[in-house]
Amino acid sequence: MKRITNYLIALALTAFTLTSCEDVPSPFGDIVKPADDSAVVIEPSGTGTEADPFNVAGVIEYVSGLGADVVSPKDVYFKGYVTSITEAYGTQYGNATFEMSDTEDGGNKFLCYRVLYYDKSKYSDTSAPNIKEGSLVVMCGKVVNYKGNTPETSANAAWLYSLDGTK
């Protein structure tokens, strides 16, 4: 009989322990479902002129129509935010390599490969303004669809037109 009583007491304590925590608040706050993961699609815009530069989606669309390894026949203007820097402007080569996008957090990416500084010149003054992630830039120059799958600038044939509004 003592044995059955011990089992009943253990069962009662277990039931009490498991049911007594129902109203305790969550230690991490309320669970919030994440926002919709669908990416924001930026439509191509601009004409590629100084007055109306392409956005990144627009220059990618323009380059896609050129064919593999075909350099654009004319200089085009395009704008976007610097999202990652492979090589900032420096005095060793005088050019920079970085990726730009329509938004600061990425998205469509366009590679600015070995682009020159203002007015097609090499970067030589270390006190001159330099690119940084998040900078709004306007570029000008020849573009190419490298190997048919990487839209980018043609090496040393494009330059920085505007950096954060400064021409």
DSSP file with accessible surface (Angstrom, degrees, kcal/mol):
  #  RESIDUE AA STRUCTURE BP1 BP2  ACC     N-H-->O    O-->H-N    N-H-->O    O-->H-N    TCO  KAPPA ALPHA  PHI   PSI    X-CA   Y-CA   Z-CA
    1    1 A M     >        0   0  178      0, 0.0     4,-2.1     0, 0.0     5,-0.1   0.000 360.0 360.0 360.0 -39.5    0.0    0.0    0.0
    2    2 A K  H  >  +     0   0  166      1,-0.2     4,-2.1     2,-0.2     5,-0.1   0.856 360.0  54.7 -60.4 -36.5    2.9    2.3    0.8
    3    3 A R  H  > S+     0   0  182      2,-0.2     4,-1.9     1,-0.2    -1,-0.2   0.905 107.6  47.6 -65.6 -43.2    4.2    1.7   -2.7
    4    4 A I  H  > S+     0   0  102      1,-0.2     4,-2.4     2,-0.2    -1,-0.2   0.899 110.6  53.0 -65.8 -39.1    0.9    2.7   -4.4
    5    5 A T  H  X S+     0   0   61     -4,-2.1     4,-2.5     1,-0.2    -1,-0.2   0.914 107.6  50.9 -63.4 -42.8    0.8    5.9   -2.2
    6    6 A N  H  X S+     0   0   93     -4,-2.1     4,-2.4     1,-0.2    -1,-0.2   0.906 110.7  49.1 -62.9 -41.3    4.3    6.9   -3.3
    7    7 A Y  H  X S+     0   0  153     -4,-1.9     4,-2.6     2,-0.2    -2,-0.2   0.907 111.5  49.2 -63.4 -43.0    3.4    6.4   -7.0
    8    8 A L  H  X S+     0   0  108     -4,-2.4     4,-2.6     2,-0.2    -2,-0.2   0.910 111.8  48.4 -64.3 -40.8    0.2    8.5   -6.5
    9    9 A I  H  X S+     0   0   90     -4,-2.5     4,-2.6     2,-0.2     5,-0.2   0.931 112.8  48.1 -65.2 -43.0    2.2   11.3   -4.8
   10   10 A A  H  X S+     0   0   49     -4,-2.4     4,-2.3     1,-0.2    -2,-0.2   0.912 112.6  49.0 -63.6 -41.9    4.8   11.2   -7.5
   11   11 A L  H  X S+     0   0  115     -4,-2.6     4,-2.5     2,-0.2    -2,-0.2   0.914 111.6  49.0 -63.5 -42.8    2.1   11.3  -10.2
   12   12 A A  H  X S+     0   0   62     -4,-2.6     4,-2.6     2,-0.2    -2,-0.2   0.911 111.8  48.8 -64.2 -42.9    0.4   14.2   -8.5
   13   13 A L  H  X S+     0   0  104     -4,-2.6     4,-2.6     2,-0.2    -1,-0.2   0.905 111.8  49.7 -64.6 -39.4    3.7   16.2   -8.1
   14   14 A T  H  X S+     0   0   75     -4,-2.3     4,-2.4    -5,-0.2     5,-0.2   0.938 112.6  46.4 -64.2 -46.7    4.5   15.6  -11.8
   15   15 A A  H  X S+     0   0   52     -4,-2.5     4,-1.9     1,-0.2     5,-0.2   0.923 113.8  48.8 -62.5 -43.3    1.0   16.7  -12.9
   16   16 A F  H  X S+     0   0  139     -4,-2.6     4,-1.5    -5,-0.2    -2,-0.2   0.924 112.0  49.4 -63.1 -42.1    1.2   19.8  -10.7
   17   17 A T  H  < S+     0   0   80     -4,-2.6     4,-0.4     1,-0.2    -2,-0.2   0.921 113.1  45.4 -64.8 -43.7    4.7   20.7  -12.0
   18   18 A L  H  < S+     0   0  133     -4,-2.4     3,-0.3     1,-0.2    -1,-0.2   0.823 118.1  41.6 -73.3 -30.0    3.8   20.4  -15.7
   19   19 A T  H >< S+     0   0   81     -4,-1.9     3,-1.0    -5,-0.2    -1,-0.2   0.661  99.7  71.3 -93.0 -13.2    0.5   22.3  -15.4
   20   20 A S  T 3< S+     0   0   54     -4,-1.5     3,-0.3     1,-0.2    -1,-0.2   0.663  90.1  61.3 -79.4 -11.7    1.7   25.1  -13.1
   21   21 A C  T >  S+     0   0   82     -4,-0.4     3,-0.9    -3,-0.3    -1,-0.2   0.262  71.3 102.3 -98.5  13.8    3.9   26.8  -15.8
   22   22 A E  T <  S+     0   0  163     -3,-1.0    -1,-0.2     1,-0.2    -2,-0.1   0.884  83.8  42.0 -65.6 -38.5    1.1   27.6  -18.2
   23   23 A D  T 3  S+     0   0  138     -3,-0.3    -1,-0.2     2,-0.1    -2,-0.1   0.346  82.5 117.4 -96.4   9.4    0.7   31.3  -17.4
   24   24 A V    <   -     0   0   94     -3,-0.9    -3,-0.0     1,-0.1    -4,-0.0  -0.611  69.0-117.8 -76.9 129.5    4.5   32.1  -17.1
   25   25 A P        -     0   0  109      0, 0.0    -1,-0.1     0, 0.0    -2,-0.1  -0.308  33.6 -93.6 -67.9 154.8    5.4   34.7  -19.8
   26   26 A S    >   -     0   0   64      1,-0.1     3,-1.2     2,-0.1     4,-0.0  -0.425  26.8-138.5 -66.1 134.7    7.9   33.8  -22.4
   27   27 A P  T 3  S+     0   0  115      0, 0.0    -1,-0.1     0, 0.0     3,-0.1   0.676 101.4  48.7 -70.9 -12.8   11.4   34.9  -21.4
   28   28 A F  T 3  S-     0   0  190      1,-0.4    -2,-0.1     0, 0.0     2,-0.0   0.222 111.5-115.6-110.5  13.6   12.2   36.1  -24.9
   29   29 A G    <   -     0   0   38     -3,-1.2    -1,-0.4     2,-0.1     2,-0.2  -0.249  59.8 -24.9  81.4-175.1    9.1   38.2  -25.5
   30   30 A D        -     0   0  151     -3,-0.1     2,-0.5     1,-0.1     0, 0.0  -0.471  67.7-115.1 -73.0 144.5    6.4   37.5  -28.1
   31   31 A I        -     0   0  163     -2,-0.2     2,-0.5     1,-0.0    -1,-0.1  -0.677  31.6-163.8 -82.2 125.5    7.3   35.6  -31.2
   32   32 A V        -     0   0  121     -2,-0.5     3,-0.1     3,-0.0    -1,-0.0  -0.947  18.3-125.6-114.0 128.1    7.0   37.7  -34.3
   33   33 A K        -     0   0  188     -2,-0.5     3,-0.1     1,-0.1     0, 0.0  -0.445  35.8-105.4 -69.1 142.4    7.0   36.2  -37.7
   34   34 A P        -     0   0  111      0, 0.0     3,-0.1     0, 0.0    -1,-0.1  -0.266  40.5 -96.0 -67.0 156.2    9.6   37.6  -40.0
   35   35 A A        -     0   0   84      1,-0.2    -3,-0.0    -3,-0.1     2,-0.0  -0.175  60.1 -67.1 -64.3 165.4    8.6   39.9  -42.8
   36   36 A D        -     0   0  133      1,-0.2    -1,-0.2    -3,-0.1    -3,-0.0  -0.297  42.9-146.3 -57.2 129.1    8.0   38.6  -46.3
   37   37 A D        +     0   0  146     -3,-0.1    -1,-0.2     2,-0.1     2,-0.2   0.435  57.5 123.0 -82.0   1.7   11.3   37.4  -47.7
   38   38 A S        -     0   0   79      1,-0.1     2,-0.1     3,-0.0     3,-0.0  -0.430  65.0-119.6 -69.5 135.1   10.5   38.4  -51.3
   39   39 A A        -     0   0   87     -2,-0.2     2,-0.4     1,-0.1    -1,-0.1  -0.438  22.6-109.9 -75.3 147.6   13.1   40.8  -52.6
   40   40 A V        -     0   0  130     -2,-0.1     2,-0.6     1,-0.0    -1,-0.1  -0.650  32.0-140.9 -77.3 125.8   12.1   44.3  -53.8
   41   41 A V        -     0   0  114     -2,-0.4     2,-0.6    66,-0.1    -1,-0.0  -0.810   9.6-154.2 -93.4 123.8   12.4   44.4  -57.6
   42   42 A I        -     0   0   58     -2,-0.6     3,-0.1     3,-0.0    60,-0.0  -0.879  15.2-134.6 -99.4 123.8   13.8   47.6  -58.9
   43   43 A E        -     0   0  136     -2,-0.6    15,-0.2     1,-0.1    14,-0.2  -0.517  27.2-101.1 -76.8 143.6   12.7   48.4  -62.4
   44   44 A P        +     0   0   49      0, 0.0     2,-0.3     0, 0.0    -1,-0.1  -0.366  51.8 169.0 -62.0 138.4   15.3   49.6  -65.0
   45   45 A S        +     0   0   64     -3,-0.1    10,-1.9    10,-0.1    13,-0.2  -0.970  23.2  54.9-147.5 165.0   15.2   53.4  -65.5
   46   46 A G        -     0   0   24     -2,-0.3     8,-0.2     8,-0.3     9,-0.1  -0.086  63.4-114.8  95.9 163.2   17.2   56.1  -67.1
   47   47 A T        -     0   0   75      5,-2.2    -1,-0.1     2,-0.2     3,-0.1   0.412  48.9-110.3-113.5  -4.0   18.6   56.7  -70.6
   48   48 A G  S    S+     0   0    4      4,-1.4    29,-1.8     1,-0.3     2,-0.2   0.599  77.2 124.4  84.9  12.9   22.3   56.5  -69.9
   49   49 A T  S    S-     0   0   62      3,-1.2    -1,-0.3    27,-0.2    -2,-0.2  -0.544  76.9-106.2 -99.0 170.3   22.9   60.2  -70.5
   50   50 A E  S    S+     0   0  106      1,-0.2    -1,-0.1    -2,-0.2    -2,-0.1   0.902 122.3  45.8 -61.8 -39.3   24.5   62.7  -68.2
   51   51 A A  S    S+     0   0  100      1,-0.3    -1,-0.2    -4,-0.0    -3,-0.0   0.795 129.1  23.7 -74.9 -27.6   21.1   64.3  -67.5
   52   52 A D  S    S-     0   0   72     -3,-0.1    -5,-2.2    -7,-0.0    -4,-1.4  -0.618  81.7-169.5-140.6  75.5   19.3   60.9  -67.0
   53   53 A P        -     0   0   17      0, 0.0    25,-0.3     0, 0.0    -3,-0.1  -0.279  28.8-103.5 -68.6 152.8   21.8   58.2  -65.9
   54   54 A F  B     -a   78   0A  24     23,-2.7    25,-2.5    -8,-0.2    -8,-0.3  -0.377  28.8-129.3 -61.5 150.8   20.8   54.5  -65.8
   55   55 A N     >  -     0   0   15    -10,-1.9     4,-2.4    23,-0.2     5,-0.2  -0.429  39.9 -92.7 -84.8 178.2   20.1   53.0  -62.5
   56   56 A V  H  > S+     0   0    0     23,-0.4     4,-2.4     1,-0.2     5,-0.2   0.926 129.3  51.0 -63.3 -40.8   22.0   49.7  -61.9
   57   57 A A  H  > S+     0   0    8      1,-0.2     4,-2.1     2,-0.2    -1,-0.2   0.901 110.9  50.8 -61.8 -36.8   19.0   47.6  -63.1
   58   58 A G  H  > S+     0   0    1    -15,-0.2     4,-2.4   -13,-0.2    -2,-0.2   0.905 110.3  46.5 -68.5 -41.9   19.0   49.8  -66.3
   59   59 A V  H  X S+     0   0    0     -4,-2.4     4,-2.8     2,-0.2     5,-0.2   0.885 111.2  53.0 -70.7 -33.4   22.7   49.5  -67.0
   60   60 A I  H  X S+     0   0   35     -4,-2.4     4,-2.4    -5,-0.2    -2,-0.2   0.931 110.6  47.6 -64.3 -42.3   22.5   45.7  -66.4
   61   61 A E  H  X S+     0   0  127     -4,-2.1     4,-1.1    -5,-0.2    -2,-0.2   0.922 112.7  49.3 -63.4 -41.7   19.6   45.5  -68.9
   62   62 A Y  H >< S+     0   0   57     -4,-2.4     3,-0.6     1,-0.2     4,-0.3   0.937 112.6  46.8 -62.6 -45.3   21.6   47.7  -71.4
   63   63 A V  H >X S+     0   0    0     -4,-2.8     3,-1.9     1,-0.2     4,-0.6   0.882 104.7  61.0 -66.2 -37.2   24.7   45.5  -71.1
   64   64 A S  H 3< S+     0   0   72     -4,-2.4     3,-0.4     1,-0.3    -1,-0.2   0.809 100.8  55.5 -61.6 -27.6   22.7   42.3  -71.4
   65   65 A G  T << S+     0   0   69     -4,-1.1    -1,-0.3    -3,-0.6    -2,-0.2   0.535  94.1  71.3 -82.0  -5.3   21.7   43.4  -74.9
   66   66 A L  T <4 S-     0   0   34     -3,-1.9    -1,-0.2    -4,-0.3    -2,-0.2   0.794  96.4-127.2 -80.9 -30.8   25.3   43.9  -76.1
   67   67 A G    ><  -     0   0   33     -4,-0.6     3,-1.4    -3,-0.4    78,-0.5  -0.194  47.4 -35.5  97.4 165.2   26.3   40.2  -76.3
   68   68 A A  B 3  S-b  145   0A  58      1,-0.3    78,-0.2    79,-0.1     3,-0.1  -0.359 124.7  -9.7 -66.2 129.2   29.3   38.5  -74.8
   69   69 A D  T 3  S+     0   0   88     76,-2.8     2,-0.6     1,-0.2    -1,-0.3   0.651  93.0 140.0  59.0  22.4   32.5   40.5  -74.6
   70   70 A V    <   -     0   0   70     -3,-1.4    75,-0.6    75,-0.2     2,-0.3  -0.852  46.2-140.7 -96.6 121.6   31.1   43.3  -76.7
   71   71 A V  B     -C  144   0A  65     -2,-0.6    73,-0.2    73,-0.2    82,-0.0  -0.603  29.8 -98.9 -81.0 140.8   32.1   46.8  -75.4
   72   72 A S        -     0   0    3     71,-2.7    -1,-0.1    -2,-0.3     4,-0.0  -0.277  24.1-133.2 -59.2 141.9   29.4   49.5  -75.6
   73   73 A P  S    S+     0   0  106      0, 0.0     2,-0.3     0, 0.0    -1,-0.1   0.738  86.0  29.4 -70.7 -21.8   29.8   51.8  -78.6
   74   74 A K  S    S-     0   0  113     67,-0.1    69,-0.3    69,-0.1     2,-0.2  -0.894  92.1 -92.9-133.7 163.5   29.3   54.9  -76.5
   75   75 A D        -     0   0   58     -2,-0.3     2,-0.3    67,-0.1    67,-0.2  -0.577  42.5-161.4 -73.3 138.2   30.0   56.1  -73.0
   76   76 A V  E     - D   0 141A   0     65,-2.4    65,-1.5    -2,-0.2     2,-0.4  -0.921  11.1-136.2-122.1 151.4   27.0   55.6  -70.7
   77   77 A Y  E     + D   0 140A  43    -29,-1.8   -23,-2.7    -2,-0.3     2,-0.3  -0.867  29.2 167.0-103.7 138.9   26.2   57.2  -67.3
   78   78 A F  E     -aD  54 139A   0     61,-2.1    61,-3.3    -2,-0.4     2,-0.3  -0.989  15.0-156.2-151.1 152.6   24.9   55.1  -64.5
   79   79 A K  E     + D   0 138A  90    -25,-2.5   -23,-0.4    -2,-0.3     2,-0.3  -0.917  25.2 123.4-133.1 156.6   24.4   55.6  -60.7
   80   80 A G  E     - D   0 137A   4     57,-2.1    57,-2.9    -2,-0.3     2,-0.4  -0.975  53.4 -69.8 175.1-176.4   24.1   53.5  -57.6
   81   81 A Y  E     -ED 101 136A  70     20,-3.4    20,-2.3    -2,-0.3     2,-0.4  -0.801  42.8-116.1-100.3 140.2   25.4   52.8  -54.1
   82   82 A V  E     +E  100   0A   1     53,-2.5    52,-3.0    -2,-0.4    18,-0.3  -0.612  37.4 172.2 -71.8 121.9   28.8   51.3  -53.5
   83   83 A T  E     +     0   0A  19     16,-2.5     2,-0.3    -2,-0.4    17,-0.2   0.716  62.9   8.0-106.9 -29.5   28.1   47.9  -51.7
   84   84 A S  E     -E   99   0A  36     15,-1.2    15,-3.0    48,-0.1     2,-0.5  -0.975  62.7-146.6-153.4 143.6   31.5   46.3  -51.6
   85   85 A I  E     +E   98   0A  50     -2,-0.3    13,-0.2    13,-0.2     3,-0.2  -0.945  16.7 175.1-116.3 120.5   35.0   47.4  -52.4
   86   86 A T  E    S+     0   0A 109     11,-1.8     2,-0.3    -2,-0.5    12,-0.2   0.861  85.2   0.6 -83.0 -43.8   37.6   45.1  -53.8
   87   87 A E  E    S-E   97   0A  68     10,-2.7    10,-2.6     3,-0.0    -1,-0.3  -0.911  73.3-148.3-149.7 115.6   40.2   47.9  -54.2
   88   88 A A        -     0   0   39     -2,-0.3     7,-0.2     8,-0.2     2,-0.1  -0.285  48.3 -69.6 -74.6 168.1   39.6   51.5  -53.3
   89   89 A Y        +     0   0    7      5,-0.1     2,-0.3     7,-0.1    -1,-0.2  -0.385  67.9 167.0 -59.5 132.3   41.3   54.3  -55.2
   90   90 A G     >  -     0   0   26      5,-0.6     4,-1.6    -3,-0.1    33,-0.2  -0.952  47.3-116.0-145.2 165.2   45.0   54.2  -54.5
   91   91 A T  T  4 S+     0   0   84     -2,-0.3    -2,-0.0     1,-0.2    -1,-0.0   0.680 102.0  72.7 -80.2 -15.6   48.2   55.8  -55.9
   92   92 A Q  T  4 S+     0   0  152      1,-0.1    -1,-0.2     3,-0.1    -3,-0.0   0.964 124.3   1.4 -65.2 -51.3   49.7   52.4  -56.9
   93   93 A Y  T  4 S-     0   0  124      2,-0.2    -2,-0.2    -3,-0.1    -1,-0.1   0.598  89.4-133.3-109.8 -20.7   47.4   51.8  -59.9
   94   94 A G  S  < S+     0   0    2     -4,-1.6    29,-1.8     1,-0.3    23,-0.5   0.604  73.8  84.3  79.2  10.0   45.3   55.0  -59.8
   95   95 A N        -     0   0    7     27,-0.2    -5,-0.6    -7,-0.2     2,-0.3  -0.783  63.1-136.7-134.5 179.6   42.0   53.1  -60.2
   96   96 A A  E     - F   0 115A   0     19,-1.7    19,-2.6    -2,-0.2     2,-0.4  -0.952   1.2-153.6-138.8 156.8   39.4   51.3  -58.1
   97   97 A T  E     +E   87   0A  12    -10,-2.6   -10,-2.7    -2,-0.3   -11,-1.8  -0.993  34.6 137.1-131.9 125.0   37.4   48.1  -58.3
   98   98 A F  E     -EF  85 112A   0     14,-2.0    14,-3.3    -2,-0.4     2,-0.4  -0.965  45.5-112.8-157.4 167.0   34.0   47.8  -56.5
   99   99 A E  E     -EF  84 111A  59    -15,-3.0   -16,-2.5    -2,-0.3   -15,-1.2  -0.871  27.9-165.5-106.7 145.7   30.5   46.6  -56.8
  100  100 A M  E     -EF  82 110A   0     10,-2.5    10,-2.5    -2,-0.4     2,-0.3  -0.904   5.6-176.4-129.0 158.6   27.5   48.9  -56.9
  101  101 A S  E     -E   81   0A   0    -20,-2.3   -20,-3.4    -2,-0.3     8,-0.1  -0.923  40.5-108.0-145.2 168.2   23.8   48.4  -56.5
  102  102 A D  S    S+     0   0   24      6,-0.5     2,-0.3    -2,-0.3     5,-0.1   0.763 105.9  36.1 -71.2 -27.3   20.5   50.3  -56.6
  103  103 A T  B >  S-K  106   0B  48      3,-0.6     3,-1.3     5,-0.2   -22,-0.1  -0.879  86.1-116.3-124.6 160.8   20.1   50.1  -52.9
  104  104 A E  T 3  S+     0   0  126     -2,-0.3     3,-0.1     1,-0.3    30,-0.1   0.722 111.5  57.3 -68.7 -21.1   22.6   50.3  -50.0
  105  105 A D  T 3  S-     0   0  145      1,-0.3     2,-0.3    29,-0.0    -1,-0.3   0.362 113.7-106.8 -95.4   9.8   21.9   46.7  -48.9
  106  106 A G  B <   +K  103   0B   5     -3,-1.3    -3,-0.6     2,-0.1     2,-0.5  -0.780  58.5 143.2 106.9-151.1   22.6   45.0  -52.3
  107  107 A G  S    S+     0   0   64     -2,-0.3     2,-0.2    -5,-0.1   -66,-0.1  -0.944  72.3  30.0 111.3-131.6   20.3   43.6  -54.8
  108  108 A N  S    S-     0   0   66     -2,-0.5    -6,-0.5     1,-0.0     2,-0.4  -0.458  81.1-155.5 -60.8 130.3   21.3   44.0  -58.5
  109  109 A K        -     0   0   93     -2,-0.2     2,-0.4    -8,-0.1    -8,-0.2  -0.938  15.3-173.7-118.0 136.9   25.1   44.2  -58.5
  110  110 A F  E     -F  100   0A   1    -10,-2.5   -10,-2.5    -2,-0.4     2,-0.6  -0.995  21.3-133.5-127.5 130.2   27.2   45.8  -61.2
  111  111 A L  E     -Fg  99 152A  34     40,-1.5    42,-1.6    -2,-0.4     2,-0.9  -0.737   8.4-159.6 -89.5 121.4   31.0   45.5  -61.1
  112  112 A C  E     -F   98   0A   0    -14,-3.3   -14,-2.0    -2,-0.6     2,-0.6  -0.880  21.3-164.5 -96.7 100.8   33.0   48.7  -61.6
  113  113 A Y  E     -     0   0A  73     -2,-0.9    43,-0.5     1,-0.2   -16,-0.2  -0.818  59.7 -23.7-101.1 118.7   36.3   47.2  -62.7
  114  114 A R  E    S-     0   0A 108     -2,-0.6    42,-2.0    41,-0.2    44,-0.4   0.916  82.6-178.6  49.2  56.1   39.4   49.3  -62.7
  115  115 A V  E     -F   96   0A   0    -19,-2.6   -19,-1.7    -3,-0.4    44,-0.2  -0.655  20.0-127.8 -87.7 140.5   37.6   52.6  -63.0
  116  116 A L  B     -h  159   0A  19     42,-2.9    44,-1.6    -2,-0.3     6,-0.2  -0.246  24.0-104.2 -79.6 172.1   39.6   55.8  -63.2
  117  117 A Y    >   -     0   0   19      4,-2.4     3,-0.9   -23,-0.5     4,-0.5  -0.035  68.3 -34.2 -83.3-168.2   39.1   58.9  -61.0
  118  118 A Y  G >  S+     0   0   34      1,-0.2     3,-1.7     2,-0.2    -1,-0.2  -0.098 128.7   8.5 -51.1 144.9   37.4   62.1  -62.0
  119  119 A D  G 3  S-     0   0  143     41,-0.5    -1,-0.2     1,-0.3     3,-0.1   0.833 128.2 -67.1  52.8  37.3   37.9   63.2  -65.7
  120  120 A K  G <  S+     0   0  122     -3,-0.9    -1,-0.3     1,-0.2     2,-0.2   0.725 100.4 136.8  61.4  24.5   39.5   60.0  -66.7
  121  121 A S    <   -     0   0   54     -3,-1.7    -4,-2.4    -4,-0.5     2,-0.2  -0.626  58.7-107.2 -99.2 161.1   42.6   60.7  -64.6
  122  122 A K        -     0   0  123     -2,-0.2     2,-0.4    -6,-0.2   -27,-0.2  -0.609  38.6-105.4 -83.0 146.5   44.5   58.3  -62.3
  123  123 A Y        +     0   0   11    -29,-1.8   -29,-0.1    -2,-0.2   -33,-0.1  -0.581  56.9 148.4 -71.9 122.2   44.1   58.8  -58.6
  124  124 A S        +     0   0   99     -2,-0.4     2,-0.7     1,-0.2    -1,-0.2   0.551  45.4  77.6-133.0 -15.5   47.3   60.4  -57.3
  125  125 A D    >   -     0   0   86      1,-0.1     3,-1.8     4,-0.1    -1,-0.2  -0.869  56.5-162.9-105.3 110.4   46.4   62.6  -54.3
  126  126 A T  T 3  S+     0   0  110     -2,-0.7    -1,-0.1     1,-0.3     4,-0.0   0.670  90.2  60.0 -68.6 -14.0   45.8   60.6  -51.1
  127  127 A S  T 3  S+     0   0   99      2,-0.1    -1,-0.3    -3,-0.0     3,-0.1   0.551  84.3 102.7 -88.3  -6.8   44.0   63.6  -49.5
  128  128 A A  S <  S-     0   0   22     -3,-1.8    -5,-0.0     1,-0.1     0, 0.0  -0.390  90.2 -83.7 -71.8 152.4   41.4   63.6  -52.3
  129  129 A P        -     0   0   78      0, 0.0     2,-0.3     0, 0.0    -1,-0.1  -0.238  49.8-162.3 -57.4 145.0   37.9   62.0  -51.5
  130  130 A N        -     0   0   49     -3,-0.1     2,-0.1    -4,-0.0   -42,-0.0  -0.871  22.4 -96.1-127.2 160.8   37.7   58.3  -51.9
  131  131 A I        +     0   0    9     -2,-0.3     2,-0.3     4,-0.0   -42,-0.1  -0.361  39.4 178.5 -72.5 155.1   34.9   55.8  -52.2
  132  132 A K    >   -     0   0  122     -2,-0.1     3,-2.2   -44,-0.1   -50,-0.3  -0.957  43.5 -74.8-148.7 161.4   33.5   54.0  -49.2
  133  133 A E  T 3  S+     0   0  129     -2,-0.3   -50,-0.2     1,-0.3     3,-0.1  -0.387 121.0  27.7 -60.5 133.3   30.6   51.5  -48.7
  134  134 A G  T 3  S+     0   0   27    -52,-3.0    -1,-0.3     1,-0.3     2,-0.1   0.286  86.3 139.8  96.5  -8.9   27.3   53.4  -48.9
  135  135 A S    <   -     0   0    1     -3,-2.2   -53,-2.5   -53,-0.1     2,-0.6  -0.451  52.4-131.7 -67.3 139.4   28.7   56.1  -51.2
  136  136 A L  E     -D   81   0A  66    -55,-0.2    28,-3.5    -2,-0.1    29,-0.4  -0.835  35.8-178.7 -91.4 119.5   26.3   57.3  -53.9
  137  137 A V  E     -DI  80 163A   0    -57,-2.9   -57,-2.1    -2,-0.6     2,-0.5  -0.906  26.4-154.8-123.1 149.9   28.3   57.4  -57.1
  138  138 A V  E     -DI  79 162A  22     24,-2.3    23,-2.7    -2,-0.3    24,-2.0  -0.996  22.6-166.9-117.9 125.9   27.6   58.3  -60.7
  139  139 A M  E     -DI  78 160A   0    -61,-3.3   -61,-2.1    -2,-0.5     2,-0.3  -0.781   6.9-165.6-111.0 158.7   29.9   56.5  -63.2
  140  140 A C  E     +DI  77 159A   1     19,-2.3    19,-3.3    -2,-0.3     2,-0.3  -0.996  37.6  65.7-141.8 142.5   30.6   57.2  -66.9
  141  141 A G  E    S-DI  76 158A   0    -65,-1.5   -65,-2.4    -2,-0.3    17,-0.3  -0.914  77.7 -27.8 146.8-168.7   32.3   55.1  -69.5
  142  142 A K  E     -     0   0A  61     15,-2.1    12,-2.2    -2,-0.3     2,-0.3  -0.570  50.9-162.3 -81.8 143.2   32.3   52.0  -71.6
  143  143 A V  E     - I   0 153A   0    -69,-0.3   -71,-2.7    10,-0.3     2,-0.3  -0.860   5.2-169.9-125.0 159.1   30.5   48.9  -70.3
  144  144 A V  E     -CI  71 152A  12      8,-3.2     8,-2.6    -2,-0.3     2,-1.0  -0.987  30.3-127.3-147.4 151.8   30.8   45.2  -71.3
  145  145 A N  E >   -bI  68 151A  14    -75,-0.6   -76,-2.8   -78,-0.5     3,-2.1  -0.779  40.4-143.8 -99.7  86.2   29.1   41.9  -70.7
  146  146 A Y  E >> S- I   0 150A 106      4,-2.1     3,-1.9    -2,-1.0     4,-1.5  -0.298  74.2 -16.8 -61.4 121.4   32.3   40.0  -69.7
  147  147 A K  T 34 S-     0   0  130      1,-0.3    -1,-0.3     2,-0.2   -79,-0.1   0.688 116.8 -75.7  55.9  18.3   32.1   36.4  -71.0
  148  148 A G  T <4 S+     0   0   36     -3,-2.1    -1,-0.3   -81,-0.2    -2,-0.2   0.489 129.7  63.0  79.8   2.0   28.4   36.8  -71.4
  149  149 A N  T <4 S+     0   0  120     -3,-1.9    -2,-0.2     1,-0.2    -3,-0.1   0.418  85.3  65.3-139.4   1.0   27.5   36.6  -67.8
  150  150 A T  E  <  - I   0 146A  51     -4,-1.5    -4,-2.1     2,-0.0     2,-0.4  -0.872  63.3-153.9-130.0 102.2   29.2   39.5  -65.8
  151  151 A P  E     + I   0 145A  26      0, 0.0   -40,-1.5     0, 0.0     2,-0.3  -0.600  39.6 136.2 -72.4 128.1   28.0   43.0  -66.6
  152  152 A E  E     -gI 111 144A  19     -8,-2.6    -8,-3.2    -2,-0.4   -40,-0.2  -0.959  55.3 -80.2-158.9 174.0   30.9   45.4  -65.7
  153  153 A T  E     - I   0 143A   0    -42,-1.6     2,-0.3    -2,-0.3   -10,-0.3  -0.534  50.3-105.2 -80.9 152.7   32.8   48.4  -66.9
  154  154 A S  E >   -     0   0A  29    -12,-2.2     3,-2.2    -2,-0.2     4,-0.3  -0.626  52.8 -90.1 -76.0 135.5   35.5   47.9  -69.4
  155  155 A A  E 3  S-     0   0A  41     -2,-0.3   -41,-0.2     1,-0.3   -40,-0.1  -0.208 103.1  -9.7 -56.0 127.9   38.9   48.2  -67.7
  156  156 A N  E 3  S+     0   0A  69    -42,-2.0    -1,-0.3   -43,-0.5   -41,-0.1   0.670 113.5  96.9  58.1  20.3   40.3   51.7  -67.5
  157  157 A A  E <  S+     0   0A  32     -3,-2.2   -15,-2.1   -15,-0.2     2,-0.3   0.200  75.0  59.8-118.3  10.9   37.6   52.9  -69.9
  158  158 A A  E     - I   0 141A   0    -44,-0.4   -42,-2.9   -17,-0.3     2,-0.3  -0.954  63.8-169.5-135.0 157.3   35.2   54.2  -67.3
  159  159 A W  E     -hI 116 140A  23    -19,-3.3   -19,-2.3    -2,-0.3     2,-0.5  -0.944  32.8 -90.3-146.2 164.6   35.6   56.9  -64.6
  160  160 A L  E     + I   0 139A   0    -44,-1.6   -41,-0.5    -2,-0.3   -21,-0.2  -0.648  36.4 174.3 -77.2 121.2   34.0   58.4  -61.5
  161  161 A Y  E     +     0   0A  41    -23,-2.7     2,-0.3    -2,-0.5   -22,-0.2   0.807  68.2   7.6 -95.4 -39.5   31.7   61.2  -62.5
  162  162 A S  E     - I   0 138A  10    -24,-2.0   -24,-2.3     5,-0.2     2,-0.5  -0.995  55.7-163.6-148.3 137.5   30.2   62.1  -59.1
  163  163 A L  E >  S-JI 166 137A   9      3,-2.4     3,-2.0    -2,-0.3   -26,-0.2  -0.971  82.6 -26.3-124.4 112.3   30.9   60.9  -55.5
  164  164 A D  T 3  S-     0   0   77    -28,-3.5   -27,-0.1    -2,-0.5    -1,-0.1   0.881 129.3 -46.0  49.5  42.3   28.1   61.7  -53.0
  165  165 A G  T 3  S+     0   0   62    -29,-0.4     2,-0.6     1,-0.2    -1,-0.3   0.351 112.6 119.2  89.4  -7.4   27.0   64.6  -55.1
  166  166 A T  B <    J  163   0A  87     -3,-2.0    -3,-2.4     0, 0.0    -1,-0.2  -0.830 360.0 360.0 -96.5 123.5   30.4   66.1  -55.8
  167  167 A K              0   0  160     -2,-0.6    -5,-0.2    -5,-0.2    -6,-0.1  -0.622 360.0 360.0 -95.6 360.0   31.4   66.3  -59.4
